[in-house]
């Protein structure tokens, strides 16, 4: 069929106009958040927490047309093991950025020296370089030092400290908190019919946090803490109270079904041996622990075998460790995975960061995120909420007895 040339020109012009209009609509949808790349899980509940801190938009760094600048503050030249951990965190952060393939994030790494003054200097330097998000520092004293500086500039902080008291007012903790581990554990234990617990906790900051978490979780899930014994965390401290604890657990009138022991390493072995020597036999009560159990030596402690704790699925742990070993030639400390997830979150949040500014709402997305450690999200309080697996101690290593939830 032959068409009039003028009619053909009119049709072609109309088609081009429609195409331009459709492209404009698509770009408008992207610019207004029409495509949500951050939330991976739907949830009809709001995130927990009552902190009403809001991001200070007026104090944010000037808008930038380049990549989103993300500061990484780590104790790279600190003393001893702290520097080793800092280096591993740096490696994992850089690996996450490479794996993402993102060209929209620029990491600005600064050395905190492992102390408060160094952290303040590093934070100021990074903010002057235009950072709109800070990842790190590691130590609680460093986090306390930089928090007011970042807050004044309206820049959120995702730190790696496990001290819950430093969270809030723009500081979020990407860490393994005992409160989350205990909450997941007690929920599962209650579902398995465990209603009466005893606890044996060290007299230190970690023990106090674990004890508080136990009492709060027990109240939520209808579990009673029948006995609470505390011990000095030294060579003879655990064995000094073991006999009293074993007596309470063995007394049938107490009907104690679980014994909570938030300890790890050599101290866990000392406590377990003290309990065994005081007559507590394996299988008499379900032993319950925290992430401190997540090390190879735990499997060799007879009394702990069959015990439960909440943690990351062994499959996820091995996947990350294998990737890290392949890249760097050695096995990472568990905490290194936190930097990987923090950078991955920054990549997601940076995909819709007008002017290079990462908004607090992108960090506290109630739908949550899935990282190398599984499902997580930040509460408005700055504390993290994790979906953890329940693991059972066996002679050959941890075995997953209850998978992590797929949604909150």
Phi, psi and omega in degrees: 000130179264128180254153176299131181305321180296322179295319178300317180297320179297317180297316181297319179297318180296319180297317179297322181294318179296319181297316179298319180297317180296320179296320179297319179297318180296317179295323178296319179298320180291318184290339180258015177082020182296334177251110183270103181271348188270317185275124182255351184221131179281149182202127181269006177257151173278157180296146181290161176113154184238006181293128184258017180300135179242150178292141182268087186298327183292339183263001182295155178300158178302148180299146181229143180269351182272198179294157177288125182269124183238122180277143176236105184257116186219151181277068189288334180241029176285182181272144168059223187295334180300318179292324177299315179295318178302317179295319179295321177297319179297315179302313183294322179296315180293325177296320180297319181293319178295316180297327182289333184070012184286137173254006187259359181238133174242117178277130176246102184269130179230142180271124179272350182068359179081020178215168187296316181297317178297323179294319178298316179298317181295317180296315179298319180296317180294319180292323177293335176281355176101015180297134177250003175206139177246126172255126188099183002282194183263312187274146182299324179295325177291318180298315179299325182290322185269342186305310181294330179293312179295320181297319180298327180269358179071030182250123179289155181236130172246101188261167183251009178289151176253013178269106189298333185293344180272357181279160175108162179054046176097357177252124180243140184255111174269076186215171176267102184266136178301331180297321179288319179297315182291321179300315178295319182294312183294323177301313180294316181300319180295324178292337179266009175092007178277117185243339182236126183237151164245158181221143177228105190236147178286151179272073175212182184298319180296316179299320179295319178295319179293321179296315178299316180297321179297313181297319180292315181293322179299318179297324181288331189246016175069031179252141179255134173268099187286324182217140179227113179241136182243149181223149174295134184275080176213182187306317183258358186296314183293318181291338182292334180251357185300321183295318179295319180295315180299322179296319180293318181293323183282344181287114185296336181291337179280339179050045179279124185253343181217143177239117183271123183225088182278077185218167180208165175063221183296326180291325176295317178298318180296317180295315181295319178294322177297320178294317180295319179292340178268008173102003179276118184263154177298135180093347179292327181213152178280119177281139183230138183219197180233190180298345175297341176284348189280063174212160189299324185297338182298324183296339182271359181266111189302316185294333184276340180299132186093352179283162182245148168207161180263135180193189180278140179309133179305328178296319178292319180299313182294325179297314178292314181300319180296318179296318180293314180300320180296324183277323190239355173082006177211164182278139183274154166292152184304326185294340181300327181298337180294321179293324178300312181292325180295317179292321178300320177296318180299322178297315180296312182295329182285348180291337178226066182238089183304130179066019181078016183255121178271120184278150177300325181297334177288331180280323185262025178307116184294344178288338175086182183221160173241121180243193180291344175258012178098202186285136176204160171203162179259135171281163177297337179289348182097350179273152183268148173242126183240146169265109187248153172279159170259124185248143177249134179285129175230164180300339181256007180123176182292143177237132181284119178256343176212118183291158177295149178295151179272349177206162180281000000 
